[in-house]
Amino acid sequence: MAKKKGEEQDFEEEPNFDDPEGFVDDVSDEELLGDFLRQKPCESDGVENVIVVDNIPVVGAARFPKLKGIIEKIFKNAGTIVNVHYPKDEEDNTKGYAFVEYKNQESAEEAVKSLNNYRLDKHYTLLVNRFADFQKYSDIPKEWSPPQPQPYKVQNDLYNFLLEADAQDQFCVVSETVPGSVQVQFCQNTQPEPSELLKRERFTDTYVKWSPKGTYIVTFHKQGVVVWGGSSFVKVNKFAHSNAQFVDISPCEQYLVTYGPNGQKIVIWDIRTGAEKRTFVSDGMSNASMLRWSHDDRYVARLVDSQIQIYDTTTFFLLDMKSIRVEGIRNFSWSPTDNIIAYWVAEEVDVPAKVTLMAIPKKTELRTKNLFNVADCKIHWQKSGDYLCVKVDRFSKSKKEKKDKKDSDVKFLGMFYNFEIFHMREKDIPVDSVEVKETILAFAWEPVGSKFSIIHGEPSSANVSFYETNKGQEPVLVKKLEKKVCGHLFWSPRGQFIVLANLQMGTFEFVDTNDFSIMKTGDHYRASEVEWDPTGRYVVTGTSGKAKEDQGYYMWSFQGRILKRVNLKNFMLFLWRPRPPTLLSDAKQKEILKNLKKYYSQFESKDRLRMTRASKELIEKRAKLREQFTEYRSKRVKEWEDQKKRRMQLRNNVDTDTLEADPDNVEEEIVEILVREDTTVIE
């Protein structure tokens, strides 16, 4: 109620906020005002863009400009540099560290991520940290407390596919069920019918790829790629590289390389940890062979501007901190079993072309072979690393002499071909040459053995020649199959057997190179791919992609007998799961082959039992289906009989269940058809 002017107002007694006598405040400022205190300014505020570079060489004023140029050249790759400060002592010498300020915080973080532990030379490795992190390091507690033990996490077994008792291989079939939805089906190649292990819908956006030893399978997605493994193919790791088009996996499966679209980055990842090890920028012409691995994953190399750049994977720095410059180099390749690089250099005026073998890491030239009149070279290593073949395309030419020798005219008459065979296991690596005058259509080494095969001549009527290479001897022609219509060679992984394929017509010949007998011929119309299983027991031919009809795959025995035909709409890809190399020694393998007849009866009984079991299962399956059908039919017949009373009511009590029940409503029609008319002439 409002009071009149002049009236006295009554006020309540004000509360007392003083602490009682003897009160002890046990609430800390952090507990009471934690959020507010975290906003308290500190010395590191405003320096998020600054990094500290340690372990820089200590130099005087004379060498300082050179050091400054090197440091700024290295760190400008991470972003725009605003300022660089080098602290110095009284004698104008640097103190071994520097402060680099970037335009934004992202550039500073990128510099720390990519340049920490950067090897400047053999004596100096740079240590890079964010300046803002020094506050974090200064707050480390003085008393150390041990970390809490984490519960054991059972990891997925990545190698259980090798435990199959009968050594049946696995394979996957990729098909597009609906546009944009790719299905992958995993199967075990059991006999007589493969057994399905797993089927994944929308498993990948494009296709899949097995790792070299079959431990992992890689799928492709818009955000990046995913690596799967184990019995049920659980996710092992994912790698964020948007729109990655294809991948490469190192021979020992330690590293994964993702390739973005042309002109974008190429990234090397650690498969186990998912860490990014090294990044390159493609030149717009790069493909999956830009980075090439040594057999033991120790080195990865690439060819850039007449330089072979070899990176040591322990640090991912250049080997010896420098590239191998080779003027005129065209291509190179690693040995599949040794740290040896083979490369070839193009021919120049008065300088022959050459093929060189170089040992890594010492960069020692083991062998050099000079070549003349060279148009092109192709490098082919044998899988066992025992031999190297360099296919040389050469010009045939003759000089037409004139009165003035300076005006002598060179006339090119055509092309001929040489195969330079390097014997890698022999002393001083001798080289033999095989000359072929006809056009070369295909070349292939026997993976395990000492033979190689060549398709030469016209595509419509080519010849297939087989050569044998022996220690200390020149290659010998052992067989020539004439007038063969084929363009591709597919050796068995175990050697001895080969498939001569014509992928345009879809015809295949299966040859045993022990006696060069043609075991069988077969057809698979429009087949575009041929793939042997890892053991060399089966061959698969597939039709996919451009073919609109008859899509699917055929499975053959190594002798050329068709075991299975599978028609699959929108079939895309068939891939056998690779196997790692055997752990048995060569001596043990030879012993097993020698005593194979001893195990034959055991395997024969197993096969017979398997077929009997399969027949029994098939009979039981058919009996079960027949029983289900009989039960279903009886149920429907009873239902039909129970409804007869209602049918009679609807049909004016006329039974129409049979034709004889109502003969008045039945019309009989006789149709005569002239089958054939013969005319006989009577004399």
C-alpha positions as CSV (number, residue, x, y, z in Angstrom):
1,M,0.0,0.0,0.0
2,A,1.3,3.4,-0.9
3,K,2.1,5.6,2.0
4,K,1.3,9.3,2.2
5,K,4.0,11.8,2.1
6,G,5.5,12.4,5.5
7,E,4.4,9.1,6.9
8,E,7.2,6.9,8.4
9,Q,8.0,3.7,6.6
10,D,8.8,0.4,8.3
11,F,11.9,-1.6,7.0
12,E,12.8,-5.2,7.7
13,E,16.2,-5.8,9.4
14,E,19.0,-6.2,6.9
15,P,20.7,-9.7,6.8
16,N,24.2,-10.2,8.2
17,F,26.7,-11.5,5.5
18,D,29.7,-11.7,7.8
19,D,31.3,-15.1,8.5
20,P,30.8,-16.4,12.0
21,E,33.7,-16.3,14.4
22,G,36.2,-19.2,13.8
23,F,34.8,-20.0,10.3
24,V,37.3,-21.7,8.0
25,D,36.6,-21.5,4.2
26,D,37.5,-24.9,2.6
27,V,36.2,-24.1,-0.9
28,S,39.0,-23.3,-3.4
29,D,38.8,-20.7,-6.0
30,E,39.1,-23.3,-8.8
31,E,36.0,-25.1,-7.5
32,L,34.0,-22.0,-7.0
33,L,35.0,-20.0,-10.1
34,G,36.5,-22.7,-12.3
35,D,34.9,-21.6,-15.6
36,F,35.8,-18.0,-14.9
37,L,39.4,-18.7,-14.0
38,R,39.9,-20.7,-17.1
39,Q,39.4,-17.5,-19.1
40,K,42.2,-15.8,-17.1
41,P,44.8,-14.4,-19.5
42,C,48.1,-16.2,-19.7
43,E,51.5,-15.6,-21.3
44,S,50.8,-17.9,-24.2
45,D,47.6,-16.0,-25.3
46,G,47.9,-14.6,-28.8
47,V,50.7,-16.9,-29.9
48,E,48.7,-19.8,-31.4
49,N,50.3,-19.0,-34.7
50,V,53.8,-19.3,-33.4
51,I,56.0,-22.4,-33.4
52,V,59.4,-23.1,-31.8
53,V,62.0,-24.9,-33.9
54,D,64.8,-26.5,-31.9
55,N,68.1,-28.2,-32.8
56,I,69.0,-25.7,-35.5
57,P,72.7,-25.5,-36.3
58,V,74.6,-22.8,-34.3
59,V,76.3,-20.5,-36.9
60,G,77.9,-17.1,-37.0
61,A,77.1,-14.0,-38.9
62,A,78.8,-15.2,-42.1
63,R,76.8,-18.4,-42.4
64,F,73.5,-17.0,-41.0
65,P,71.9,-15.9,-44.4
66,K,72.3,-19.4,-45.8
67,L,70.8,-21.0,-42.6
68,K,67.9,-18.5,-42.7
69,G,67.2,-19.3,-46.4
70,I,67.2,-23.1,-45.8
71,I,64.9,-22.9,-42.7
72,E,62.4,-20.5,-44.3
73,K,62.3,-22.7,-47.5
74,I,61.4,-25.7,-45.5
75,F,58.8,-24.1,-43.3
76,K,57.0,-22.1,-46.0
77,N,55.5,-25.3,-47.4
78,A,53.2,-25.4,-44.3
79,G,51.7,-21.9,-44.9
80,T,52.4,-18.2,-45.2
81,I,55.2,-17.1,-42.8
82,V,54.7,-13.6,-41.2
83,N,57.9,-13.4,-39.2
84,V,60.9,-15.5,-38.2
85,H,63.1,-14.6,-35.1
86,Y,66.5,-16.2,-34.5
87,P,67.8,-15.5,-30.9
88,K,71.5,-14.7,-30.8
89,D,74.2,-14.4,-28.2
90,E,76.7,-11.6,-27.5
91,E,79.0,-12.9,-30.3
92,D,76.2,-12.7,-32.9
93,N,75.9,-16.5,-33.0
94,T,72.5,-18.3,-33.2
95,K,71.4,-20.1,-30.1
96,G,70.1,-23.3,-31.9
97,Y,66.4,-22.5,-32.0
98,A,64.1,-20.1,-33.7
99,F,60.5,-18.7,-33.5
100,V,58.3,-18.9,-36.7
101,E,55.1,-17.0,-36.8
102,Y,52.4,-18.1,-39.4
103,K,49.5,-16.2,-40.8
104,N,47.0,-18.5,-39.1
105,Q,46.8,-21.3,-36.5
106,E,46.1,-24.0,-39.0
107,S,49.4,-23.4,-40.8
108,A,51.2,-23.6,-37.4
109,E,49.6,-26.9,-36.6
110,E,50.4,-28.3,-40.1
111,A,54.0,-27.3,-39.6
112,V,54.2,-29.2,-36.2
113,K,52.5,-32.2,-37.7
114,S,54.6,-32.5,-40.9
115,L,58.0,-31.1,-39.9
116,N,58.6,-32.4,-36.4
117,N,61.6,-34.7,-36.5
118,Y,62.5,-33.4,-39.9
119,R,66.0,-34.5,-40.8
120,L,68.0,-31.4,-41.9
121,D,71.1,-33.5,-42.5
122,K,72.9,-36.4,-40.9
123,H,73.8,-34.4,-37.8
124,Y,70.6,-32.3,-37.2
125,T,67.0,-33.4,-36.8
126,L,64.6,-30.5,-36.2
127,L,62.2,-30.6,-33.2
128,V,59.0,-28.5,-33.8
129,N,56.4,-27.6,-31.2
130,R,53.6,-25.0,-30.8
131,F,54.6,-22.1,-28.6
132,A,51.2,-22.4,-26.8
133,D,52.2,-26.0,-25.7
134,F,54.9,-24.7,-23.4
135,Q,52.3,-23.8,-20.8
136,K,51.0,-27.4,-20.9
137,Y,54.5,-28.8,-20.4
138,S,55.3,-26.4,-17.6
139,D,52.2,-27.7,-15.6
140,I,53.4,-31.3,-15.4
141,P,53.0,-32.5,-11.8
142,K,56.2,-33.0,-9.9
143,E,55.2,-36.4,-8.5
144,W,54.8,-39.1,-11.1
145,S,51.8,-41.5,-10.8
146,P,51.8,-44.7,-12.8
147,P,49.1,-45.1,-15.5
148,Q,46.1,-47.2,-14.7
149,P,46.2,-50.6,-16.3
150,Q,43.7,-51.0,-19.1
151,P,41.5,-54.1,-19.5
152,Y,42.7,-56.5,-22.1
153,K,40.9,-56.2,-25.4
154,V,40.8,-59.3,-27.6
155,Q,41.8,-58.5,-31.1
156,N,40.4,-60.1,-34.2
157,D,42.4,-62.9,-35.6
158,L,43.5,-61.8,-39.1
159,Y,45.0,-65.1,-40.2
160,N,42.3,-67.6,-39.4
161,F,41.6,-68.1,-43.1
162,L,44.9,-70.0,-43.2
163,L,43.6,-72.6,-40.8
164,E,41.2,-74.3,-43.2
165,A,42.0,-78.0,-42.8
166,D,41.7,-78.9,-46.5
167,A,43.4,-75.7,-47.8
168,Q,40.3,-74.6,-49.6
169,D,40.8,-71.0,-50.9
170,Q,38.5,-68.1,-50.4
171,F,37.2,-65.7,-53.0
172,C,34.9,-62.7,-53.3
173,V,32.3,-61.8,-56.0
174,V,31.5,-58.2,-56.5
175,S,28.2,-57.2,-58.2
176,E,26.0,-54.1,-58.4
177,T,22.6,-55.1,-57.1
178,V,21.0,-51.7,-57.8
179,P,22.6,-48.5,-59.2
180,G,25.0,-47.1,-56.6
181,S,24.7,-50.3,-54.3
182,V,27.6,-52.7,-54.6
183,Q,27.3,-56.1,-53.0
184,V,30.3,-58.3,-52.0
185,Q,29.9,-62.0,-51.4
186,F,32.6,-64.0,-49.7
187,C,32.8,-67.7,-50.4
188,Q,34.9,-70.8,-49.5
189,N,35.8,-72.9,-52.6
190,T,34.6,-76.1,-51.2
191,Q,33.7,-79.0,-53.5
192,P,31.4,-79.8,-55.2
193,E,29.7,-76.5,-54.5
194,P,31.3,-73.3,-52.9
195,S,29.9,-72.4,-49.5
196,E,29.0,-68.8,-48.7
197,L,30.8,-67.3,-45.7
198,L,29.4,-63.8,-45.7
199,K,27.4,-61.4,-47.9
200,R,27.6,-57.6,-47.4
201,E,25.2,-55.2,-49.1
202,R,26.5,-51.7,-49.8
203,F,29.9,-52.8,-48.7
204,T,31.7,-50.5,-51.1
205,D,30.9,-47.7,-53.5
206,T,33.0,-48.9,-56.4
207,Y,35.2,-52.0,-56.0
208,V,37.4,-53.9,-53.5
209,K,41.0,-54.9,-53.4
210,W,42.9,-57.6,-51.4
211,S,46.2,-56.9,-49.8
212,P,49.2,-58.9,-51.3
213,K,49.1,-61.6,-48.6
214,G,45.3,-61.7,-48.3
215,T,45.2,-60.3,-44.7
216,Y,43.1,-57.3,-45.5
217,I,40.4,-56.2,-48.0
218,V,40.0,-52.5,-48.9
219,T,36.7,-50.8,-49.7
220,F,36.2,-47.4,-51.3
221,H,33.8,-44.6,-50.1
222,K,33.3,-40.9,-50.6
223,Q,35.0,-40.0,-47.3
224,G,38.0,-42.3,-47.9
225,V,38.9,-46.0,-47.8
226,V,38.3,-48.7,-45.1
227,V,40.5,-51.7,-44.3
228,W,38.7,-54.9,-43.1
229,G,40.0,-58.2,-41.8
230,G,39.3,-61.2,-39.6
231,S,36.8,-64.1,-39.9
232,S,33.8,-61.8,-40.2
233,F,35.6,-58.9,-41.9
234,V,35.4,-56.4,-39.1
235,K,36.7,-52.9,-39.6
236,V,40.5,-52.7,-38.9
237,N,41.1,-49.1,-39.7
238,K,39.7,-46.2,-41.8
239,F,41.7,-43.6,-43.8
240,A,40.2,-40.2,-44.5
241,H,41.0,-39.3,-48.1
242,S,38.0,-38.1,-49.9
243,N,37.3,-39.4,-53.4
244,A,40.3,-41.7,-53.3
245,Q,40.2,-43.5,-56.6
246,F,42.6,-46.4,-56.0
247,V,45.1,-47.7,-53.4
248,D,48.4,-49.5,-53.3
249,I,49.5,-51.8,-50.4
250,S,53.1,-52.5,-49.7
251,P,54.4,-56.1,-50.2
252,C,54.6,-56.8,-46.4
253,E,51.2,-55.1,-45.7
254,Q,52.7,-52.4,-43.4
255,Y,51.7,-49.4,-45.5
256,L,48.7,-48.2,-47.5
257,V,48.9,-45.6,-50.3
258,T,45.8,-43.7,-51.3
259,Y,45.6,-41.9,-54.6
260,G,43.2,-39.0,-55.0
261,P,42.0,-37.6,-58.4
262,N,44.6,-36.3,-60.8
263,G,46.4,-33.2,-59.5
264,Q,45.5,-34.0,-55.8
265,K,47.5,-35.5,-53.0
266,I,48.9,-39.0,-52.5
267,V,49.1,-40.2,-48.9
268,I,51.2,-43.1,-47.4
269,W,49.5,-44.5,-44.2
270,D,50.5,-47.0,-41.5
271,I,47.8,-49.7,-41.8
272,R,48.0,-50.7,-38.1
273,T,48.0,-47.3,-36.4
274,G,46.3,-45.2,-39.1
275,A,49.1,-42.6,-38.9
276,E,49.9,-40.5,-41.9
277,K,53.5,-41.1,-42.8
278,R,54.2,-39.1,-45.9
279,T,52.2,-37.0,-48.4
280,F,53.0,-36.2,-52.1
281,V,51.2,-34.1,-54.6
282,S,50.5,-35.8,-58.0
283,D,51.5,-34.1,-61.1
284,G,48.2,-34.7,-62.9
285,M,49.6,-37.7,-64.8
286,S,50.1,-40.0,-61.8
287,N,48.7,-43.4,-61.5
288,A,48.9,-46.4,-59.1
289,S,52.5,-47.1,-60.1
290,M,53.8,-43.7,-59.1
291,L,55.2,-45.1,-55.8
292,R,57.0,-48.4,-55.9
293,W,58.0,-50.6,-53.0
294,S,60.9,-52.7,-52.2
295,H,60.1,-56.4,-51.4
296,D,60.7,-55.9,-47.6
297,D,58.8,-52.5,-47.2
298,R,62.1,-50.9,-46.2
299,Y,62.1,-48.4,-49.1
300,V,59.6,-46.7,-51.4
301,A,60.7,-44.9,-54.5
302,R,59.3,-42.7,-57.2
303,L,60.6,-41.1,-60.5
304,V,60.5,-37.3,-60.6
305,D,62.3,-35.1,-63.2
306,S,65.1,-37.5,-64.1
307,Q,65.6,-38.4,-60.5
308,I,64.9,-41.6,-58.5
309,Q,63.8,-40.5,-55.1
310,I,64.1,-43.3,-52.5
311,Y,62.6,-42.9,-49.1
312,D,63.6,-44.9,-46.0
313,T,60.4,-46.0,-44.3
314,T,62.0,-45.9,-40.9
315,T,61.9,-42.1,-41.1
316,F,60.3,-41.5,-44.5
317,F,63.2,-39.2,-45.4
318,L,65.2,-39.4,-48.6
319,L,67.9,-42.0,-48.5
320,D,71.1,-40.2,-47.6
321,M,69.1,-37.0,-47.9
322,K,69.5,-36.8,-51.6
323,S,68.0,-38.1,-54.9
324,I,69.7,-40.3,-57.4
325,R,70.0,-38.1,-60.6
326,V,70.1,-40.0,-63.8
327,E,69.8,-38.0,-67.0
328,G,67.5,-39.4,-69.6
329,I,66.0,-42.1,-67.3
330,R,62.7,-43.4,-68.5
331,N,61.6,-46.1,-66.1
332,F,62.7,-48.3,-63.2
333,S,61.6,-51.3,-61.2
334,W,62.4,-53.1,-57.9
335,S,63.5,-56.7,-57.8
336,P,60.7,-58.8,-56.2
337,T,63.2,-60.6,-53.8
338,D,66.2,-58.2,-53.3
339,N,66.8,-54.5,-52.7
340,I,68.0,-54.0,-56.3
341,I,66.6,-51.4,-58.8
342,A,66.7,-51.9,-62.5
343,Y,66.4,-48.8,-64.7
344,W,66.9,-47.9,-68.3
345,V,68.1,-44.6,-69.9
346,A,67.1,-43.5,-73.4
347,E,69.6,-43.2,-76.2
348,E,71.0,-39.8,-77.2
349,V,73.3,-38.5,-80.0
350,D,76.5,-40.5,-79.8
351,V,75.4,-41.9,-76.4
352,P,73.9,-45.4,-76.3
353,A,70.9,-46.4,-74.2
354,K,71.7,-48.5,-71.2
355,V,70.1,-50.7,-68.6
356,T,71.6,-50.5,-65.1
357,L,71.2,-52.7,-62.0
358,M,71.8,-50.7,-58.7
359,A,72.0,-52.2,-55.2
360,I,70.3,-50.2,-52.4
361,P,71.1,-48.6,-50.0
362,K,74.8,-48.4,-51.1
363,K,73.7,-47.3,-54.6
364,T,76.4,-49.5,-56.1
365,E,76.0,-50.3,-59.8
366,L,76.1,-54.1,-60.1
367,R,75.7,-54.3,-63.9
368,T,75.3,-52.1,-66.9
369,K,74.3,-53.1,-70.4
370,N,74.7,-50.7,-73.4
371,L,72.0,-50.8,-76.1
372,F,71.9,-49.2,-79.6
373,N,69.1,-48.1,-81.9
374,V,66.6,-48.3,-79.0
375,A,63.0,-47.1,-79.4
376,D,61.6,-48.4,-76.1
377,C,62.3,-50.8,-73.3
378,K,60.1,-52.9,-70.9
379,I,61.4,-54.3,-67.6
380,H,60.1,-57.8,-66.6
381,W,61.3,-59.4,-63.3
382,Q,60.7,-63.1,-62.7
383,K,58.7,-63.6,-59.5
384,S,61.5,-65.6,-57.9
385,G,64.0,-62.8,-58.6
386,D,66.3,-65.3,-60.4
387,Y,66.1,-63.6,-63.8
388,L,65.4,-60.2,-65.3
389,C,64.2,-59.7,-68.8
390,V,64.5,-56.4,-70.6
391,K,62.4,-56.3,-73.8
392,V,64.1,-53.9,-76.2
393,D,62.3,-52.4,-79.3
394,R,65.0,-51.5,-81.8
395,F,65.2,-49.8,-85.1
396,S,66.5,-51.6,-88.2
397,K,68.5,-49.1,-90.2
398,S,71.1,-48.9,-92.9
399,K,73.3,-46.0,-94.0
400,K,73.3,-44.9,-97.7
401,E,76.8,-43.6,-98.4
402,K,77.2,-40.5,-100.5
403,K,80.3,-38.8,-101.8
404,D,80.4,-36.5,-98.9
405,K,80.5,-38.6,-95.7
406,K,78.9,-35.8,-93.7
407,D,75.8,-36.1,-95.8
408,S,75.3,-39.8,-95.3
409,D,71.6,-40.6,-95.1
410,V,70.2,-43.0,-92.5
411,K,67.2,-45.1,-93.7
412,F,65.0,-46.9,-91.2
413,L,63.9,-50.3,-92.5
414,G,61.5,-51.3,-89.6
415,M,61.6,-52.7,-86.1
416,F,63.0,-55.8,-84.5
417,Y,63.1,-57.0,-80.9
418,N,65.6,-58.2,-78.4
419,F,65.2,-59.9,-75.0
420,E,68.1,-59.2,-72.8
421,I,68.2,-61.9,-70.1
422,F,70.1,-61.0,-66.8
423,H,71.1,-64.1,-64.7
424,M,70.8,-62.5,-61.3
425,R,72.1,-65.4,-59.2
426,E,75.3,-65.9,-61.2
427,K,78.7,-64.2,-60.7
428,D,79.0,-60.8,-62.4
429,I,75.4,-61.2,-63.6
430,P,76.0,-62.4,-67.2
431,V,73.5,-61.2,-69.9
432,D,72.2,-63.3,-72.8
433,S,70.3,-62.0,-75.8
434,V,67.3,-63.5,-77.7
435,E,66.4,-61.8,-81.0
436,V,62.9,-61.9,-82.5
437,K,62.1,-60.3,-85.9
438,E,58.3,-60.4,-85.6
439,T,56.0,-58.1,-83.6
440,I,55.8,-59.1,-79.9
441,L,52.2,-59.4,-78.6
442,A,52.9,-60.6,-75.1
443,F,55.7,-61.8,-72.8
444,A,55.5,-63.7,-69.4
445,W,57.9,-65.4,-67.0
446,E,57.1,-68.7,-65.5
447,P,56.6,-67.7,-61.8
448,V,58.3,-70.8,-60.4
449,G,60.7,-72.3,-62.8
450,S,63.1,-71.2,-65.5
451,K,60.9,-70.8,-68.6
452,F,59.5,-67.7,-70.3
453,S,56.9,-67.5,-73.1
454,I,56.4,-65.1,-76.0
455,I,53.5,-64.4,-78.4
456,H,54.9,-63.1,-81.7
457,G,53.6,-62.5,-85.2
458,E,50.3,-61.3,-86.5
459,P,47.3,-61.3,-84.1
460,S,45.2,-63.4,-86.5
461,S,47.8,-66.2,-86.7
462,A,50.5,-65.8,-84.0
463,N,53.2,-68.1,-82.8
464,V,53.8,-68.9,-79.1
465,S,57.5,-69.7,-78.3
466,F,58.8,-71.1,-75.0
467,Y,62.4,-70.6,-74.0
468,E,64.3,-72.4,-71.2
469,T,67.0,-70.5,-69.2
470,N,69.7,-72.6,-67.4
471,K,72.6,-71.6,-65.3
472,G,75.7,-70.8,-67.4
473,Q,73.8,-71.3,-70.7
474,E,72.1,-69.2,-73.2
475,P,68.3,-69.3,-73.4
476,V,67.2,-72.3,-75.6
477,L,64.0,-72.5,-77.7
478,V,62.2,-75.6,-76.4
479,K,58.9,-75.4,-78.2
480,K,57.1,-73.2,-80.8
481,L,53.3,-73.5,-81.1
482,E,52.3,-72.1,-84.5
483,K,49.2,-70.5,-85.8
484,K,47.6,-69.7,-82.5
485,V,44.9,-67.1,-82.2
486,C,45.7,-65.7,-78.8
487,G,47.0,-62.4,-77.3
488,H,47.5,-63.0,-73.6
489,L,49.5,-65.5,-71.4
490,F,48.5,-66.5,-68.0
491,W,50.9,-68.8,-66.1
492,S,49.9,-70.8,-63.1
493,P,51.3,-69.4,-59.8
494,R,53.0,-72.7,-59.3
495,G,54.5,-72.8,-62.8
496,Q,54.3,-75.6,-65.4
497,F,50.7,-74.9,-66.6
498,I,49.7,-71.9,-68.8
499,V,46.5,-70.6,-70.4
500,L,46.7,-69.1,-73.9
501,A,43.8,-66.7,-74.1
502,N,42.1,-64.7,-76.8
503,L,40.0,-62.2,-74.8
504,Q,38.3,-60.8,-77.9
505,M,36.8,-64.1,-78.9
506,G,36.7,-65.7,-75.5
507,T,38.7,-68.8,-76.4
508,F,41.2,-70.5,-74.1
509,E,43.9,-73.2,-74.4
510,F,45.3,-75.1,-71.4
511,V,48.9,-76.2,-72.0
512,D,51.2,-78.4,-69.9
513,T,54.7,-77.1,-70.5
514,N,56.3,-80.3,-69.3
515,D,55.6,-81.9,-72.7
516,F,53.8,-78.9,-74.3
517,S,50.6,-80.9,-74.8
518,I,47.3,-79.0,-75.1
519,M,45.2,-80.5,-72.4
520,K,41.9,-78.8,-73.3
521,T,40.4,-75.9,-75.2
522,G,37.3,-74.0,-74.0
523,D,35.1,-71.0,-74.8
524,H,33.7,-68.2,-72.6
525,Y,32.0,-65.7,-74.8
526,R,33.2,-62.1,-74.1
527,A,35.3,-63.1,-71.1
528,S,37.4,-60.1,-70.1
529,E,39.4,-61.4,-67.2
530,V,41.4,-64.5,-66.2
531,E,42.6,-65.3,-62.7
532,W,44.4,-68.3,-61.2
533,D,43.8,-69.2,-57.6
534,P,46.9,-69.0,-55.3
535,T,47.5,-72.8,-55.4
536,G,47.3,-73.1,-59.2
537,R,44.4,-75.7,-59.0
538,Y,41.6,-73.5,-60.5
539,V,41.2,-70.8,-63.1
540,V,38.3,-68.3,-63.3
541,T,37.2,-66.4,-66.4
542,G,34.7,-63.6,-66.0
543,T,32.5,-61.5,-68.2
544,S,31.6,-58.1,-66.8
545,G,31.4,-54.4,-67.6
546,K,30.6,-53.7,-71.3
547,A,28.8,-57.0,-71.9
548,K,25.1,-56.6,-71.4
549,E,24.3,-60.2,-71.5
550,D,25.8,-63.5,-70.2
551,Q,27.4,-61.7,-67.3
552,G,29.0,-64.0,-64.7
553,Y,32.0,-66.3,-64.3
554,Y,33.2,-69.8,-65.2
555,M,35.4,-71.9,-62.9
556,W,37.8,-74.3,-64.6
557,S,40.2,-76.9,-63.3
558,F,43.9,-76.4,-64.2
559,Q,43.4,-79.0,-66.9
560,G,40.7,-77.0,-68.7
561,R,37.6,-78.8,-67.5
562,I,34.6,-76.5,-66.6
563,L,33.6,-77.1,-63.0
564,K,31.0,-74.4,-62.6
565,R,29.1,-71.8,-64.6
566,V,27.6,-68.9,-62.7
567,N,25.3,-66.3,-64.4
568,L,25.1,-63.2,-62.3
569,K,23.3,-60.0,-63.4
570,N,25.5,-56.9,-63.1
571,F,28.6,-59.0,-62.2
572,M,31.6,-56.7,-61.7
573,L,34.6,-58.6,-60.3
574,F,35.9,-62.0,-59.1
575,L,38.9,-62.0,-56.8
576,W,40.7,-64.9,-55.3
577,R,42.0,-64.2,-51.8
578,P,45.9,-64.2,-51.9
579,R,47.9,-66.4,-49.6
580,P,51.2,-65.5,-47.9
581,P,54.4,-67.4,-49.0
582,T,54.8,-70.8,-47.6
583,L,56.9,-71.3,-44.4
584,L,58.3,-74.6,-45.7
585,S,61.9,-74.7,-46.9
586,D,62.7,-75.6,-50.5
587,A,64.1,-78.9,-49.3
588,K,60.9,-79.8,-47.5
589,Q,58.8,-78.9,-50.5
590,K,60.9,-81.1,-52.7
591,E,60.6,-83.9,-50.2
592,I,56.8,-83.6,-50.3
593,L,56.7,-83.6,-54.1
594,K,58.9,-86.6,-54.2
595,N,56.7,-88.6,-51.7
596,L,53.4,-87.3,-53.1
597,K,52.2,-90.8,-54.1
598,K,52.4,-91.7,-50.4
599,Y,49.7,-89.2,-49.6
600,Y,47.6,-89.8,-52.7
601,S,45.4,-92.5,-51.1
602,Q,44.7,-90.3,-48.1
603,F,43.6,-87.4,-50.3
604,E,41.6,-89.8,-52.5
605,S,39.6,-91.2,-49.6
606,K,38.9,-87.6,-48.4
607,D,37.6,-86.6,-51.8
608,R,35.4,-89.7,-52.0
609,L,34.0,-89.0,-48.5
610,R,33.4,-85.4,-49.4
611,M,31.5,-86.3,-52.5
612,T,29.5,-89.0,-50.7
613,R,28.6,-86.5,-48.0
614,A,27.6,-84.0,-50.6
615,S,25.4,-86.6,-52.4
616,K,23.8,-87.5,-49.0
617,E,23.2,-83.8,-48.2
618,L,21.7,-83.3,-51.7
619,I,19.3,-86.3,-51.2
620,E,18.3,-85.1,-47.8
621,K,17.7,-81.6,-49.0
622,R,15.5,-82.9,-51.9
623,A,13.6,-85.2,-49.5
624,K,13.0,-82.3,-47.1
625,L,11.7,-80.1,-50.0
626,R,9.4,-82.9,-51.2
627,E,8.1,-83.4,-47.6
628,Q,7.4,-79.6,-47.3
629,F,5.6,-79.6,-50.7
630,T,3.4,-82.6,-49.7
631,E,2.5,-81.0,-46.4
632,Y,1.6,-77.7,-48.1
633,R,-0.5,-79.5,-50.8
634,S,-2.4,-81.6,-48.2
635,K,-3.2,-78.4,-46.3
636,R,-4.5,-76.6,-49.4
637,V,-6.6,-79.7,-50.5
638,K,-8.3,-79.9,-47.1
639,E,-9.0,-76.2,-47.3
640,W,-10.5,-76.6,-50.8
641,E,-12.7,-79.5,-49.6
642,D,-13.9,-77.5,-46.5
643,Q,-15.0,-74.7,-48.8
644,K,-17.1,-76.9,-51.1
645,K,-20.4,-76.2,-49.2
646,R,-19.9,-72.5,-49.7
647,R,-19.1,-73.0,-53.4
648,M,-22.3,-75.0,-53.9
649,Q,-24.3,-72.1,-52.3
650,L,-22.8,-69.6,-54.6
651,R,-23.4,-71.7,-57.7
652,N,-27.1,-72.6,-57.1
653,N,-26.3,-76.0,-55.7
654,V,-24.5,-77.0,-58.9
655,D,-21.3,-78.9,-58.4
656,T,-18.8,-77.5,-60.9
657,D,-15.6,-78.9,-59.4
658,T,-15.3,-81.3,-62.4
659,L,-16.1,-81.1,-66.1
660,E,-18.4,-84.1,-65.9
661,A,-20.5,-82.4,-63.2
662,D,-22.2,-80.0,-65.7
663,P,-22.0,-81.4,-69.3
664,D,-24.4,-78.8,-70.7
665,N,-21.9,-76.0,-70.1
666,V,-19.0,-77.9,-71.9
667,E,-18.3,-77.2,-75.6
668,E,-16.2,-79.6,-77.6
669,E,-14.1,-78.1,-80.4
670,I,-12.1,-80.2,-82.9
671,V,-9.1,-78.5,-84.4
672,E,-7.3,-80.1,-87.4
673,I,-3.7,-79.0,-88.3
674,L,-1.9,-80.0,-91.4
675,V,1.4,-81.4,-90.3
676,R,3.0,-82.3,-93.7
677,E,1.9,-82.9,-97.3
678,D,3.8,-85.3,-99.4
679,T,3.5,-85.9,-103.2
680,T,4.5,-89.2,-104.6
681,V,4.9,-89.6,-108.3
682,I,3.9,-93.0,-109.7
683,E,5.5,-94.0,-112.9
